[in-house]
Amino acid sequence: MTPPTFAEKLTELRAASGLTQQELADKTGVPLATIRRFEAGKNKRSPSWGLVVRLAAGVGVPCRVFSACWEAGEGG
């Protein structure tokens, strides 16, 4: 089974936490447009680890849940 992409994982975790994109943006200080681009898979660059840390904290999970995205060669 292929590991989820960063976009899929972020969308899944945000929805599971009951947050809208706007609420996640407000909670983390990450611009709404950035969250939308990442969830849509339209960002040209992988997120920085600092951004991953903020998003993970925002949805209430440890950063390591995103590690499969990097191991699959998607992340930076």
TIDOMAR-609767 format. One line per 3 residues: number of its first residue (from 1); for each residue x, y negated, z of C-alpha. Coordinates in Angstrom, 1 decimal, always signed. Last residue first. Layout:
BEGIN
NUM = X/Y/Z ~ ... .
***
This chain:
BEGIN
76 = +12.0/-17.9/+2.2 ~ +8.9/-15.8/+1.7 ~ +7.7/-13.6/-1.1 .
73 = +10.3/-10.9/-1.2 ~ +8.2/-8.1/+0.3 ~ +10.1/-8.4/+3.5 .
70 = +9.1/-12.1/+3.6 ~ +5.4/-11.4/+3.4 ~ +5.8/-8.5/+5.9 .
67 = +7.2/-11.0/+8.3 ~ +3.9/-12.9/+8.6 ~ +2.8/-11.0/+11.6 .
64 = +6.2/-11.8/+13.1 ~ +5.1/-15.4/+13.9 ~ +3.0/-14.2/+16.9 .
61 = -0.7/-14.8/+16.6 ~ -3.1/-17.5/+17.9 ~ -4.3/-19.0/+14.6 .
58 = -2.6/-22.3/+15.3 ~ +0.5/-20.7/+16.8 ~ +0.9/-18.7/+13.5 .
55 = +0.4/-21.9/+11.5 ~ +3.0/-23.8/+13.5 ~ +5.6/-21.0/+13.4 .
52 = +5.0/-20.5/+9.6 ~ +5.6/-24.3/+9.2 ~ +8.9/-24.0/+11.0 .
49 = +9.8/-20.9/+8.9 ~ +9.5/-23.1/+5.8 ~ +6.7/-22.1/+3.5 .
46 = +7.5/-20.5/+0.2 ~ +7.6/-22.9/-2.7 ~ +5.4/-23.4/-5.7 .
43 = +2.2/-23.6/-3.6 ~ -0.8/-22.4/-5.5 ~ -1.5/-19.2/-3.5 .
40 = -5.0/-20.6/-2.8 ~ -4.3/-20.2/+0.9 ~ -1.0/-22.0/+0.6 .
37 = -2.5/-24.9/-1.4 ~ -5.4/-25.3/+1.0 ~ -3.1/-25.3/+4.0 .
34 = -0.9/-28.0/+2.4 ~ -3.9/-30.1/+1.4 ~ -5.2/-30.0/+5.0 .
31 = -1.9/-31.4/+6.2 ~ -0.2/-29.4/+9.0 ~ -0.7/-31.1/+12.4 .
28 = -1.4/-27.7/+13.9 ~ -4.8/-28.1/+15.5 ~ -6.1/-30.7/+13.0 .
25 = -5.0/-28.6/+10.0 ~ -6.4/-25.4/+11.5 ~ -9.7/-27.3/+12.1 .
22 = -9.7/-28.6/+8.5 ~ -9.1/-25.1/+7.1 ~ -12.0/-23.8/+9.2 .
19 = -11.3/-21.8/+12.3 ~ -13.0/-18.7/+13.5 ~ -9.7/-17.0/+14.5 .
16 = -10.5/-14.1/+12.1 ~ -11.0/-16.7/+9.3 ~ -7.6/-18.2/+10.0 .
13 = -6.0/-14.8/+10.2 ~ -7.4/-13.6/+6.9 ~ -6.6/-16.8/+5.0 .
10 = -3.1/-16.9/+6.3 ~ -2.6/-13.2/+5.5 ~ -4.0/-13.5/+1.9 .
7 = -1.9/-16.6/+1.2 ~ +1.3/-15.1/+2.6 ~ +0.7/-12.1/+0.4 .
4 = -0.6/-8.9/+1.9 ~ +1.7/-5.8/+2.0 ~ +1.3/-3.4/-0.9 .
1 = +0.0/+0.0/+0.0 .
***
